[in-house]
């Protein structure tokens, strides 16, 4: 009897090749590229908060916009730590974190303070908002490029979350006092300019990254932490903004102290110590 070669269906070879796992030179299966879910979920949540703040500002709901920025700060502080604890650091996560920070701590605060107060100043208002936004972009770009050579104990310039807290905290405190944005337009102008320009200076700000939570501390430290938490619970709006103002001025104090003592003002690292690429703002 004549034999017939079975005909393969069109695309059968492609399907077989698609289902076959790739092997490396040693014959071991190659792991497919992907992204880690847990840390990037925190980053996505922070990005959503920044976008939500922009939407609420456009709807003139500034209290919700301000709280969204603060929630984004908490989430931004968690994503890097979660990645290190679970050993899920990746270059994708580092870049995604920077883009999320640009929205949450760059574009969102600039738009919120513009809609709340700076709109009444005309060109001066949107220029101040743009300077803040551009300062945040330059700050994040410089952080990504200098991460291997900067002393990890300090930030080079004001961190973008702290700058966003200066802007958002100011709006929160003025709203708590019942003061509208139009009444303090020029003060808002100064706050936006100060935050935006301080982000791109070389002033060192303490990063708290060398704090070891496993070491013992004096009893007064625990008492001070409890006192701050109690004050925040009593009146969050009136306590939170002054704390970030103190931090925003602390860099200039460190700069002047170093200058007076003749110590190097630059925090560009000359030793072998370097930051890991996952230690984002």
C-alpha positions, 0 to 999 in steps of 0.5 A, a space after each residue: 500500500 502506498 504510504 502518505 506523509 501526514 500534512 502538518 497544519 499551517 503554523 504547527 511549526 511556529 506553535 511547537 517552537 513557541 512552546 519550547 523553552 530556550 536553553 543556555 550553553 549548559 543546557 539549562 532553561 533560560 529564565 524569561 524576563 519579567 518584572 517583580 510584582 510586589 515593589 512595582 505595585 507600591 510604585 504604581 500606587 504612588 504613581 496613581 496618587 500623583 495622578 489622583 492629586 492632579 485630577 483633584 486639583 483640576 476639580 478644585 478639591 485641594 484637600 484631597 490633592 494634598 493628602 494624595 501627595 502625602 500618601 504617595 510619599 509613604 508609598 515611595 518610602 516603602 517600595 525601595 525597602 520592600 524590594 531590598 527586603 524581598 531581594 527583588 531589586 531591578 533596573 526596571 524598578 529603579 527607572 519606574 520609581 524615578 518616573 513615578 516620582 516625577 509625576 507625584 513629586 514634580 508635576 502634581 505639586 506644581 499643578 496643585 499650587 498653581 491651581 490653588 494660588 499661583 493662577 492669580 499671578 499671571 505669568 509669574 505664577 506659571 513660571 514659578 510652577 514650571 521652575 518647581 517642575 523643572 527643578 524636580 526633573 533635574 533633581 531626579 536626573 542628577 540623582 540617577 547619574 550621580 548615585 554611585 559617587 555621592 556620599 550615601 549619608 546625604 542627598 545632593 540638593 533637597 529630595 523631591 518628596 521633601 520639596 513636594 511636602 513643603 508645597 503640599 504642607 503649606 497648602 494644608 496649613 493655610 487651608 486649616 487656618 481658613 486662608 485662601 490661596 489668592 490671599 497668599 499668592 506671593 508667599 506661594 510664589 516664594 515657597 515654589 521657587 525655594 523648593 524648586 531651586 533648592 532641589 538643584 543646589 549642591 546643598 547637602 541634606 541628611 538622608 537618614 540612610 545610615 540609621 541603624 534601627 537595631 542599635 540601642 538609643 537613649 531613652 530621650 529619643 523614644 520620648 521625642 518620637 512619641 511627642 512628635 506623634 502626639 503633636 501630629 495627632 493633635 493638629 497634623 496641618 500645623 505640625 507637619 509643615 513646620 517640620 518640613 520647613 526645618 528639614 528644608 533649612 537644615 541643608 543650608 545649616 549643614 552647608 554653613 557649618 562645613 564651610 566655617 569648619 573648612 570641611 569639604 562642602 561637596 558630598 561627591 564621594 571620593 572613597 570606595 563606598 558607593 550607593 546601590 542602584 535601588 536606593 531611590 528617593 
